Amino acid sequence: MRRIKLYESFESSKKGSFDIFLEVIDELNYKFHNQEYMNTGIYSYFFQTDLINIDMKILDLFEFKKSLPLAYPTMKSIKDKRITFYFSVKEMILEYGFFDTDKELVYKIGEFDINVNYLKSLKNRCVISIKSSLNKSNIRYVFLLNKIKKELLKIFNVEGKIKVLDEFRIKISYDKKLFKDEDLTEDNMNNHINNWLIDNKLYKNYIGHAVITDDNLNIYINTKYIASKTFNTTTNNFN
């Protein structure tokens, strides 16, 4: 999981400024991709393009965009770095700008509040590759999953690998060698998960279950939204 850092200088903006940002990216024929877009530290979603070739054409496109006052000076200062365009969502705030891929550092040039359906409304060519992810995005539930991330690391007080799987599910995996053989039954683990959720006052929003493989103990925590006939907790897939 990446620990993306923030460059200190940024400016609040409105949705219209982000529209201009996307229009410029369309004109430059860059596209956002969704590789590991839900596993980027503090962000619920983090989308970026391929590396930008910052030449005079790009600088000229941004120089006179009054609604993006930080874009041109920021690009001039970082033009020799390995940079992509990015936009991300943290809680209910969308931010955007440039991302230094070597230092994993964001240069944020704007941010604004959004509602839960905003991502689904984006129509630009640059989001074509991520449109399926945007269409199924549910910011409210991803926010719930991000809230439980730190707490989930404490469920057994041993080291595990944690990953957000989709808008509704988070998974933490452990090497089976960390546990006693007599404890490693799915019934025991499911009881532990349920008690942990109750003890931490998390049972209202989440359900959980264990899956034991040859090598690993996998704990899945799901938002209660998918505790329905459309989701099979045994196979961990949607029906």
C-alpha positions as semicolon CSV with decimal commas, in nm:
position;residue;x (nm);y (nm);z (nm)
1;M;0,000;0,000;0,000
2;R;0,149;0,331;-0,106
3;R;0,195;0,614;0,145
4;I;0,141;0,912;-0,080
5;K;0,272;1,242;0,054
6;L;0,135;1,591;-0,011
7;Y;0,334;1,886;-0,137
8;E;0,231;2,179;0,082
9;S;0,118;2,433;-0,178
10;F;-0,236;2,393;-0,313
11;E;-0,548;2,597;-0,368
12;S;-0,916;2,522;-0,315
13;S;-1,124;2,532;-0,632
14;K;-1,466;2,460;-0,774
15;K;-1,596;2,178;-0,990
16;G;-1,562;2,396;-1,300
17;S;-1,185;2,416;-1,253
18;F;-1,162;2,038;-1,243
19;D;-1,369;2,025;-1,564
20;I;-1,105;2,243;-1,732
21;F;-0,830;2,017;-1,593
22;L;-0,997;1,712;-1,752
23;E;-1,054;1,895;-2,081
24;V;-0,683;1,971;-2,108
25;I;-0,600;1,606;-2,039
26;D;-0,848;1,509;-2,314
27;E;-0,675;1,746;-2,555
28;L;-0,340;1,587;-2,472
29;N;-0,483;1,235;-2,523
30;Y;-0,384;1,103;-2,180
31;K;-0,609;0,856;-2,000
32;F;-0,649;0,763;-1,634
33;H;-0,605;0,401;-1,527
34;N;-0,725;0,214;-1,221
35;Q;-0,434;-0,006;-1,112
36;E;-0,461;-0,053;-0,733
37;Y;-0,677;0,260;-0,719
38;M;-0,834;0,173;-0,382
39;N;-0,511;0,081;-0,201
40;T;-0,328;0,412;-0,177
41;G;-0,295;0,502;0,188
42;I;-0,535;0,772;0,306
43;Y;-0,726;0,791;-0,023
44;S;-1,049;0,609;-0,101
45;Y;-0,974;0,636;-0,474
46;F;-0,656;0,741;-0,653
47;F;-0,644;0,754;-1,034
48;Q;-0,344;0,858;-1,241
49;T;-0,236;0,868;-1,605
50;D;0,080;0,740;-1,770
51;L;0,390;0,959;-1,736
52;I;0,359;1,308;-1,883
53;N;0,610;1,444;-2,131
54;I;0,612;1,803;-2,002
55;D;0,707;2,005;-2,309
56;M;0,618;2,352;-2,435
57;K;0,287;2,230;-2,578
58;I;0,166;2,118;-2,235
59;L;0,300;2,427;-2,061
60;D;0,129;2,651;-2,318
61;L;-0,205;2,474;-2,262
62;F;-0,191;2,545;-1,890
63;E;-0,027;2,890;-1,889
64;F;-0,341;3,097;-1,946
65;K;-0,598;2,880;-1,767
66;K;-0,717;3,136;-1,510
67;S;-0,928;2,877;-1,330
68;L;-0,613;2,667;-1,272
69;P;-0,370;2,928;-1,139
70;L;-0,133;2,676;-0,979
71;A;-0,109;2,441;-1,276
72;Y;0,144;2,630;-1,489
73;P;0,392;2,736;-1,216
74;T;0,373;2,390;-1,059
75;M;0,443;2,216;-1,390
76;K;0,734;2,447;-1,463
77;S;0,890;2,364;-1,126
78;I;0,856;1,985;-1,168
79;K;0,901;1,945;-1,545
80;D;1,217;1,737;-1,506
81;K;1,056;1,484;-1,271
82;R;0,861;1,168;-1,355
83;I;0,509;1,311;-1,331
84;T;0,156;1,193;-1,401
85;F;-0,181;1,368;-1,384
86;Y;-0,391;1,244;-1,091
87;F;-0,723;1,290;-0,919
88;S;-0,832;1,128;-0,596
89;V;-1,107;1,113;-0,337
90;K;-1,048;1,138;0,036
91;E;-1,370;1,111;0,237
92;M;-1,604;1,339;0,036
93;I;-1,338;1,568;-0,114
94;L;-1,199;1,533;-0,465
95;E;-0,846;1,665;-0,522
96;Y;-0,638;1,679;-0,839
97;G;-0,303;1,784;-0,978
98;F;0,029;1,616;-1,051
99;F;0,193;1,307;-0,901
100;D;0,568;1,245;-0,868
101;T;0,595;0,869;-0,922
102;D;0,950;0,838;-0,784
103;K;0,889;1,019;-0,456
104;E;0,518;0,923;-0,440
105;L;0,443;1,290;-0,380
106;V;0,127;1,471;-0,491
107;Y;0,128;1,832;-0,608
108;K;-0,235;1,924;-0,543
109;I;-0,362;2,220;-0,744
110;G;-0,727;2,209;-0,640
111;E;-0,995;2,036;-0,435
112;F;-1,371;2,058;-0,381
113;D;-1,654;1,877;-0,202
114;I;-1,845;1,613;-0,396
115;N;-2,153;1,397;-0,339
116;V;-2,173;1,019;-0,356
117;N;-2,277;1,016;-0,723
118;Y;-2,028;1,267;-0,861
119;L;-1,770;1,017;-0,995
120;K;-2,040;0,841;-1,196
121;S;-2,121;1,166;-1,376
122;L;-1,775;1,213;-1,533
123;K;-1,792;1,187;-1,914
124;N;-1,449;1,295;-2,043
125;R;-1,247;1,080;-2,282
126;C;-0,963;1,062;-2,030
127;V;-1,182;0,858;-1,791
128;I;-1,292;0,597;-2,046
129;S;-1,047;0,339;-1,911
130;I;-1,177;0,381;-1,556
131;K;-1,545;0,432;-1,639
132;S;-1,650;0,089;-1,512
133;S;-1,480;0,164;-1,180
134;L;-1,647;0,505;-1,161
135;N;-1,989;0,361;-1,243
136;K;-1,976;0,114;-0,954
137;S;-1,811;0,355;-0,712
138;N;-1,983;0,393;-0,378
139;I;-1,790;0,654;-0,182
140;R;-1,996;0,602;0,132
141;Y;-1,900;0,236;0,167
142;V;-1,537;0,284;0,067
143;F;-1,519;0,550;0,336
144;L;-1,646;0,292;0,587
145;L;-1,381;0,044;0,473
146;N;-1,105;0,302;0,508
147;K;-1,226;0,386;0,858
148;I;-1,184;0,026;0,965
149;K;-0,837;-0,027;0,809
150;K;-0,630;0,067;1,113
151;E;-0,862;-0,111;1,352
152;L;-0,851;-0,430;1,147
153;L;-0,473;-0,450;1,184
154;K;-0,533;-0,506;1,557
155;I;-0,777;-0,795;1,524
156;F;-0,510;-1,053;1,613
157;N;-0,221;-0,823;1,713
158;V;0,010;-0,999;1,467
159;E;0,134;-0,877;1,132
160;G;-0,101;-0,917;0,837
161;K;-0,133;-0,788;0,480
162;I;-0,440;-0,572;0,428
163;K;-0,610;-0,484;0,101
164;V;-0,935;-0,317;-0,010
165;L;-1,084;-0,557;-0,267
166;D;-1,372;-0,348;-0,396
167;E;-1,628;-0,092;-0,283
168;F;-1,769;-0,330;-0,020
169;R;-1,492;-0,563;0,100
170;I;-1,157;-0,547;0,275
171;K;-0,925;-0,842;0,333
172;I;-0,641;-0,910;0,574
173;S;-0,421;-1,217;0,529
174;Y;-0,194;-1,394;0,778
175;D;0,060;-1,671;0,754
176;K;-0,098;-1,974;0,924
177;K;0,229;-2,035;1,110
178;L;0,141;-1,739;1,334
179;F;-0,143;-1,937;1,496
180;K;-0,184;-2,257;1,693
181;D;-0,320;-2,547;1,490
182;E;-0,609;-2,604;1,732
183;D;-0,725;-2,243;1,686
184;L;-0,725;-2,260;1,308
185;T;-1,083;-2,357;1,234
186;E;-1,324;-2,134;1,050
187;D;-1,576;-2,164;1,334
188;N;-1,321;-2,040;1,590
189;M;-1,209;-1,758;1,365
190;N;-1,563;-1,652;1,276
191;N;-1,651;-1,637;1,646
192;H;-1,342;-1,425;1,710
193;I;-1,435;-1,188;1,426
194;N;-1,793;-1,147;1,547
195;N;-1,679;-1,082;1,905
196;W;-1,418;-0,834;1,782
197;L;-1,679;-0,643;1,581
198;I;-1,912;-0,630;1,882
199;D;-1,638;-0,530;2,129
200;N;-1,525;-0,247;1,901
201;K;-1,884;-0,129;1,832
202;L;-1,842;-0,207;1,462
203;Y;-2,121;-0,463;1,429
204;K;-2,373;-0,205;1,309
205;N;-2,196;-0,144;0,977
206;Y;-1,983;-0,454;0,914
207;I;-1,993;-0,833;0,893
208;G;-1,695;-1,064;0,866
209;H;-1,588;-1,419;0,797
210;A;-1,272;-1,632;0,776
211;V;-1,141;-1,843;0,489
212;I;-0,850;-2,079;0,562
213;T;-0,629;-2,197;0,275
214;D;-0,323;-2,425;0,272
215;D;-0,093;-2,138;0,369
216;N;-0,301;-1,847;0,490
217;L;-0,575;-1,731;0,720
218;N;-0,782;-1,474;0,531
219;I;-1,023;-1,244;0,713
220;Y;-1,286;-1,064;0,505
221;I;-1,474;-0,766;0,646
222;N;-1,772;-0,654;0,441
223;T;-1,999;-0,356;0,475
224;K;-2,349;-0,480;0,562
225;Y;-2,472;-0,348;0,229
226;I;-2,371;-0,678;0,067
227;A;-2,520;-0,901;0,335
228;S;-2,789;-0,997;0,088
229;K;-2,877;-1,266;-0,167
230;T;-2,654;-1,099;-0,424
231;F;-2,336;-1,191;-0,235
232;N;-2,206;-1,534;-0,132
233;T;-1,986;-1,515;0,178
234;T;-1,864;-1,872;0,124
235;T;-1,722;-1,812;-0,224
236;N;-1,663;-1,442;-0,149
237;N;-1,813;-1,349;-0,485
238;F;-2,127;-1,178;-0,609
239;N;-2,387;-1,424;-0,743
